[in-house]
Amino acid sequence: YKLVRHSRTSRGAGALVSSRKIQLAVTDPDTYDRLIHRMANRYQVEPALIKAMMHVESAFNPHAVSDKGAQGLMQVMPETGQRYGVVDLFDPQENVRAGVMYLKDLQKLFKNNTRLVLAAYNAGENAVLRHKGIPPYDETQDYVRKVMKMHREYVAVEKRVITLASAAVPEPRKLVP
């Protein structure tokens, strides 16, 4: 493979992708951790859920395009992007912002029922409302299973990181008078 871009952030990747000068980009999933945490904090959505969705949706490929037209890291449909004011769905920041805003709206609509939220993200909220639950579509049922599995894995990783970080902090010294 050919290294196209190496950076600690995703800034500017949208312009590179939309220029169509690259065919394939290999992306380290950790590249987007800061962006994921920033959007998670801003919109009060769990970072592990965002990362799990991104993993399943695009495998962290910022220029992924589905056969149905969904684009970018969070596989946002152009109509959904317009709803949230996105200009460039291939720009990781805009794409993740729109995806997380949509995710937050779905959490409100489905009262934080993660399985219904994921089904709605994949099949559309109307399909979930019409079927009064996860629609009987193989793709949607597989999607919910895969994201839930990745979510559990990312939650476990975050817990290990927190445990390691807290173990590395020395005990405060007692002041002796």
N, C-alpha and C positions, 0 to 999 in steps of 0.2 A: 504494500500500500504506500501511498504518498502522503506525507504530512502536509496538509494544506494550511493549517492555522494552529498556532499554539498560544493559548492565553489563559489567564486565571479567571477572566470574566467572559461574558458572552456579548459584550458591547460591540456593535459593528458587524456582527455575523449576518444580520438581515440583509444588509447591502451586498455582502459577498454572495449570499445565497441567491438573491433575486437577480444578480448579474448573470447567473447561469454559467459561470466560468468553471464551476466544479461539478463533477459527476457524483462524487462520493466523499463524504467527510467522516472520519472516525472521531468520535467524541467520547471523552472521558465523562462518565455520569457525574462525577464530583464537580465538574466545571460549573454546573448549574446550582450547586448547593446554596451559595449566597443569594442568588436570585430567588430560589424556592423559599428560603427562610424569610427574605424581605417581604415577599408577597404573602406568605403564610401569616406573618405578623400583621401586615397591613389589613388583611381581610379576615383575620381570625379563623384560619383554616389550618388543619394539622399538616405540617410539612411532610411527614411520612406518607400521607395520602396523596399529596401533590406529586411527590417523587414516584410513588407506585404507579399512578396514572400515567405520568410521563414515560416511565419505563415501558408500560404495556402499549401506550398509544403510538410512540414514535421510536422507542429504543434510544432516546436522547439524540435523535437526528433532527436538527433544527430545520432542515428542508424536506422533511418527509411529506408526501402527498398521498392521500388514500385514493382508492378508485372512486370514492363518492365525493371527492373534492376537499376533504378536511386537510388542513395544512399545519405544518410546524410541530413544535415539541408537544403541545397539548392537543394536536389534531383538531383545531378549531375550524368550524365551517365558516365560509365567508360571511354568511348572513349573521351568524353569531358574533363574529368579529366586528361587523358594522354596528350591531346593537351596543357594543361596548367601546366604540370609538377607535377601533384599530385601523391604522393606515397600512401597515406592512405585517402580514401574518407570519412572514419568515423571520421577523425580528424577534429573537427570543424573549426580550423584555415585554414587548407588546403582546405576543402570543400567550405567554404565561400569565400576564395580568388579565387578559380576557378570559382565559381558561379558568383561572381561580375566581374571578368575579362571577362567572357562570356557575361554577361549582358552589359558591356561597349562596347564590340565588336558589339553586336546587336544594341546598341544605335547608333553607328557610321553607321552601315549598313542601318538602317531604319530611319536615320535622327532624332533621339530622339522622334519618334512617339511611345509613351509609350504603346499604345494598340497593335501595331504591334510587338514591342519588346517583350511584354509578350506572345503574340501568338507564336512568334518564339522560345522563351525559352521553351514553352510547346510542340509545335508540330514540331519544327525544322525550321530553316530559309528557307530551300528549300520549305517547304509546304507553307509558307507565300509568297514567291516569285512566286511559281507556281499558287497560287490562287489570286495573286495580292491584298492581304489583309488577313484578319483573315480567316483561313480555316473554312469550314462549318462543323467542327467536334464539336459535343455537348460538349465533354470534354474540348476542347480548348476554346470554347466560354464561358463556365461556369468558367473556370480558369481565363480568362481575367476579367470577371465580379467580381469574388471573390477578386482577387488581387487589382483591382481598388477600391473596397469598403473598404478593409482593409487599403489600402494606404491613402484614405481620413481620416480614423479614426486615423491612426498613425500621419498624418500631424497635425490633430486637437490636439492630445495629445502633440506633440512637441510645438505647439504654446502656449498651456496652460502652459507648463513647463517654457517656455521662459518668458511669461507674469508674472508668479509667481516669477521667479528668479529676474526679473528686478524690480518688486514691492518691493522685500525684500532688495534691495540696497538703503541705505539711501542717501539722497541728500548730496552733498559735502558741507562742512562748508565753509563759507566765512571768509577769514582772515581779521581781523580788525587791521589797523595799529596803 
